[in-house]
Each structure stands twice: as C-alpha cells, then as structure tokens.
Amino acid sequence: PPGTDPNTIASSRVRMNVPPSTEENRFTIDGTYRLMMRTQLRGWYKYTRINYQESEDEFRSNTTDNEVGAEIRRIMSEKFTGALRGSYDQRRGSDFSQQRPYNASYTTAQTVGASAIDNLPVTRQFFVADYNKSLVGVTGTFSATEQISLGTRADYYTMDFKGPDCGGTNDQVTPYVPMPAECLGRQKAQGQSYTLDGSATLAYPWSMFAFYTYQQLKTDQT
C-alpha cells in the first residue's frame, strides 16, 4: 500500500529484479614476426576482467580471462592467402555464493535470519563459471580480380567448465537436502563455425559485401 516501507514486507512471493552493474577492463598485446618470404607468425595475449560492482547481486564478484594465441599466415600466390591459428583461453574468478542473488532480490524483512539459497550450491552457473577453452581455426582469401574477392573461415573449439568447488565439505551440508558430490549443470561444450564471404567493387565508390555463416554448439549436462 502507499506509504509502506518495502523492506518491512516479509514475503517469498514478492521478488525484485536486480540486474548487476558491471565494469570491464581489457588489455591486449599483439605482435607479428616475418619468418620468411611471404610467411608471417603472429602472437597475442588478451586479458579481460569483469567486476560485478554490486557483488551481492551476482554469484561472483569478478571473473578474469587470460587468452594466448598464435597464427601463421602464408601468401601462397598473388591471388590466395591462407592462415592457421590456435588459441587457449582460461577463465577464473572469485568465490561462488548462491546466497547473494537470493538476498538481493528479496526484502530485508524476508532475508533476516535466513540462510536461503537461490539454487543448489553445486549447480554450475555456466555464464560466470570457470572454464578452459581451446580453439583451432583456418582462413583463406582468394582474390579473383582486383574488384572481386572471396573468403572462407572455419573454427572449432572445446570448453571444459570448472567450479564451483563441488564435492567439498561446504557443498555437502545444507539444512534442506543432501548435495551430490559432483557439479550439476554444464560440464563440457564444443562448437564449430563455418563462414563464406565475398565482396565486389563494381563501380567507384560503390561496393557490395555478402556472407553466410553456419554455427553449431553442443553441450554435456549433468
């Protein structure tokens, strides 16, 4: 009712939507070395950190990604260039807490003295979970004429999801139900992507570009 302090409402039926605020910092270093005529070696390192400014509204207060990669590019002829690349990405972050989303989305009157959780502690929230990701890919560019060029790209990657610390003492003891000894939710993922593109400059300054991409993602769940 008007004039009522929302924090005095103790009801599990009244819940607020509290999307967390985020702050993202990135750093990338990239270098290219000429191995021989028409052949180049490229390497890079990328650092990404996401801070959830209201950590109590999210399962973790931060996540950090470290990615390293390398690519070798070869000019086969005046018309064709090809490249092979690979990368490894590792995400880690702060501790998990299933209580943060619960406490943030209900009123103070509802959460005082409660040890309720938003989900089972061993349920993996894959969008903020740790993982190891490996990717390999190839690209090719064919310049049919000075005005027309075609390109292809294919990528394949696998992801191995980690955490939270399933199987530990804290995950096994709750006042509600016994916990399983393994993480529930997403365990692994693999994906592939194929792209074909083309561009044409028919008359200066007009140009056209078109592409087609097919992607597939498969996941293993528990």
C-alpha positions as semicolon CSV with decimal commas, in nm:
position;residue;x (nm);y (nm);z (nm)
1;P;0,000;0,000;0,000
2;P;0,110;0,364;-0,045
3;G;0,344;0,475;0,229
4;T;0,456;0,122;0,316
5;D;0,828;0,067;0,354
6;P;0,910;-0,221;0,112
7;N;1,174;-0,355;0,350
8;T;0,904;-0,437;0,603
9;I;0,738;-0,687;0,366
10;A;0,838;-1,041;0,456
11;S;0,705;-1,249;0,166
12;S;0,866;-1,507;-0,061
13;R;0,608;-1,410;-0,326
14;V;0,744;-1,057;-0,367
15;R;1,071;-1,052;-0,553
16;M;1,272;-0,774;-0,721
17;N;1,464;-0,785;-1,045
18;V;1,820;-0,671;-0,969
19;P;2,042;-0,687;-1,279
20;P;2,402;-0,633;-1,165
21;S;2,620;-0,348;-1,282
22;T;2,949;-0,447;-1,443
23;E;3,282;-0,285;-1,513
24;E;3,505;-0,443;-1,778
25;N;3,876;-0,386;-1,828
26;R;4,072;-0,521;-2,124
27;F;4,437;-0,533;-2,221
28;T;4,577;-0,682;-2,542
29;I;4,929;-0,713;-2,678
30;D;4,979;-0,832;-3,036
31;G;5,293;-0,884;-3,243
32;T;5,390;-1,013;-3,587
33;Y;5,724;-1,160;-3,697
34;R;5,832;-1,231;-4,055
35;L;5,962;-1,587;-4,070
36;M;6,050;-1,591;-4,439
37;M;5,936;-1,452;-4,768
38;R;5,554;-1,439;-4,772
39;T;5,523;-1,607;-4,430
40;Q;5,439;-1,432;-4,104
41;L;5,398;-1,553;-3,747
42;R;5,157;-1,363;-3,524
43;G;5,109;-1,399;-3,150
44;W;4,885;-1,230;-2,895
45;Y;4,784;-1,215;-2,532
46;K;4,448;-1,080;-2,413
47;Y;4,343;-1,005;-2,058
48;T;3,980;-0,938;-1,964
49;R;3,843;-0,873;-1,617
50;I;3,477;-0,817;-1,533
51;N;3,392;-0,670;-1,194
52;Y;3,034;-0,701;-1,074
53;Q;3,004;-0,372;-0,891
54;E;2,717;-0,499;-0,677
55;S;2,870;-0,834;-0,591
56;E;2,583;-0,934;-0,367
57;D;2,356;-0,931;-0,676
58;E;2,565;-1,190;-0,863
59;F;2,710;-1,533;-0,792
60;R;3,066;-1,397;-0,813
61;S;3,216;-1,055;-0,761
62;N;3,457;-1,084;-1,057
63;T;3,585;-1,306;-1,337
64;T;3,919;-1,292;-1,519
65;D;4,004;-1,427;-1,865
66;N;4,357;-1,490;-1,991
67;E;4,390;-1,580;-2,358
68;V;4,704;-1,661;-2,558
69;G;4,712;-1,740;-2,928
70;A;4,929;-1,779;-3,235
71;E;4,870;-1,765;-3,609
72;I;5,087;-1,845;-3,908
73;R;4,993;-1,671;-4,233
74;R;5,122;-1,762;-4,577
75;I;5,081;-1,579;-4,907
76;M;5,057;-1,870;-5,149
77;S;5,032;-1,655;-5,460
78;E;4,918;-1,315;-5,573
79;K;4,559;-1,440;-5,553
80;F;4,550;-1,670;-5,250
81;T;4,641;-1,622;-4,881
82;G;4,587;-1,879;-4,607
83;A;4,629;-1,886;-4,228
84;L;4,622;-2,139;-3,945
85;R;4,567;-2,028;-3,585
86;G;4,512;-2,160;-3,237
87;S;4,427;-2,007;-2,901
88;Y;4,382;-2,107;-2,537
89;D;4,154;-1,915;-2,303
90;Q;4,125;-1,969;-1,928
91;R;3,864;-1,804;-1,706
92;R;3,893;-1,787;-1,329
93;G;3,726;-1,570;-1,068
94;S;3,624;-1,506;-0,711
95;D;3,431;-1,743;-0,487
96;F;3,076;-1,853;-0,566
97;S;2,783;-1,773;-0,341
98;Q;2,430;-1,893;-0,405
99;Q;2,300;-1,663;-0,127
100;R;2,388;-1,335;-0,298
101;P;2,111;-1,338;-0,563
102;Y;1,858;-1,454;-0,302
103;N;1,942;-1,183;-0,050
104;A;1,946;-0,912;-0,317
105;S;1,613;-1,000;-0,477
106;Y;1,405;-1,022;-0,157
107;T;1,337;-0,759;0,107
108;T;1,542;-0,724;0,422
109;A;1,246;-0,844;0,628
110;Q;1,237;-1,167;0,430
111;T;1,611;-1,241;0,438
112;V;1,691;-1,155;0,801
113;G;1,796;-1,471;0,980
114;A;1,752;-1,680;0,665
115;S;2,025;-1,892;0,506
116;A;1,825;-1,949;0,189
117;I;1,996;-2,006;-0,145
118;D;1,900;-1,909;-0,498
119;N;1,985;-2,254;-0,629
120;L;2,158;-2,572;-0,515
121;P;2,521;-2,487;-0,425
122;V;2,654;-2,743;-0,674
123;T;2,452;-2,604;-0,966
124;R;2,707;-2,458;-1,205
125;Q;2,614;-2,114;-1,339
126;F;2,792;-2,155;-1,672
127;F;2,776;-1,786;-1,767
128;V;3,011;-1,696;-1,480
129;A;3,177;-2,036;-1,425
130;D;3,546;-2,111;-1,471
131;Y;3,645;-2,284;-1,794
132;N;3,936;-2,384;-2,015
133;K;3,876;-2,317;-2,386
134;S;4,086;-2,438;-2,680
135;L;4,027;-2,319;-3,036
136;V;4,175;-2,401;-3,376
137;G;4,082;-2,230;-3,700
138;V;4,177;-2,177;-4,064
139;T;4,111;-1,890;-4,301
140;G;4,159;-1,841;-4,672
141;T;4,125;-1,543;-4,906
142;F;4,104;-1,563;-5,284
143;S;4,125;-1,251;-5,498
144;A;3,968;-1,346;-5,826
145;T;4,019;-0,999;-5,973
146;E;4,104;-0,654;-5,843
147;Q;3,732;-0,597;-5,795
148;I;3,616;-0,935;-5,656
149;S;3,746;-1,134;-5,358
150;L;3,621;-1,442;-5,171
151;G;3,697;-1,555;-4,817
152;T;3,644;-1,864;-4,605
153;R;3,681;-1,930;-4,235
154;A;3,637;-2,238;-4,016
155;D;3,669;-2,260;-3,636
156;Y;3,641;-2,547;-3,390
157;Y;3,661;-2,513;-3,012
158;T;3,608;-2,710;-2,693
159;M;3,528;-2,583;-2,343
160;D;3,585;-2,765;-2,015
161;F;3,385;-2,600;-1,735
162;K;3,520;-2,582;-1,380
163;G;3,386;-2,491;-1,036
164;P;3,228;-2,418;-0,804
165;D;3,423;-2,637;-0,563
166;C;3,180;-2,927;-0,589
167;G;3,240;-3,222;-0,362
168;G;3,378;-3,010;-0,080
169;T;3,255;-3,010;0,278
170;N;3,053;-2,691;0,241
171;D;2,874;-2,824;-0,065
172;Q;2,762;-3,141;0,112
173;V;2,595;-2,988;0,417
174;T;2,276;-2,783;0,386
175;P;1,967;-2,763;0,607
176;Y;1,750;-2,877;0,318
177;V;1,876;-3,170;0,112
178;P;2,199;-3,370;0,076
179;M;2,417;-3,245;-0,206
180;P;2,567;-3,462;-0,484
181;A;2,944;-3,499;-0,498
182;E;2,974;-3,354;-0,848
183;C;2,878;-3,026;-1,010
184;L;2,538;-3,017;-1,175
185;G;2,475;-2,830;-1,497
186;R;2,708;-2,775;-1,791
187;Q;3,022;-2,989;-1,794
188;K;3,169;-2,951;-2,143
189;A;3,088;-2,777;-2,469
190;Q;3,211;-2,795;-2,824
191;G;3,132;-2,570;-3,116
192;Q;3,211;-2,517;-3,479
193;S;3,158;-2,233;-3,721
194;Y;3,193;-2,201;-4,099
195;T;3,179;-1,876;-4,294
196;L;3,186;-1,793;-4,663
197;D;3,202;-1,429;-4,769
198;G;3,255;-1,224;-5,080
199;S;3,300;-0,861;-5,176
200;A;3,284;-0,678;-5,507
201;T;3,362;-0,324;-5,617
202;L;3,166;-0,275;-5,936
203;A;3,195;0,099;-5,980
204;Y;3,373;0,352;-5,759
205;P;3,267;0,435;-5,490
206;W;3,007;0,158;-5,469
207;S;3,086;-0,187;-5,327
208;M;2,888;-0,490;-5,217
209;F;2,952;-0,747;-4,943
210;A;2,773;-1,070;-4,855
211;F;2,841;-1,360;-4,618
212;Y;2,688;-1,683;-4,492
213;T;2,772;-1,841;-4,155
214;Y;2,677;-2,177;-4,007
215;Q;2,733;-2,238;-3,635
216;Q;2,672;-2,538;-3,415
217;L;2,706;-2,574;-3,036
218;K;2,676;-2,893;-2,833
219;T;2,691;-2,923;-2,453
220;D;2,722;-3,203;-2,200
221;Q;2,498;-3,161;-1,896
222;T;2,468;-3,336;-1,562
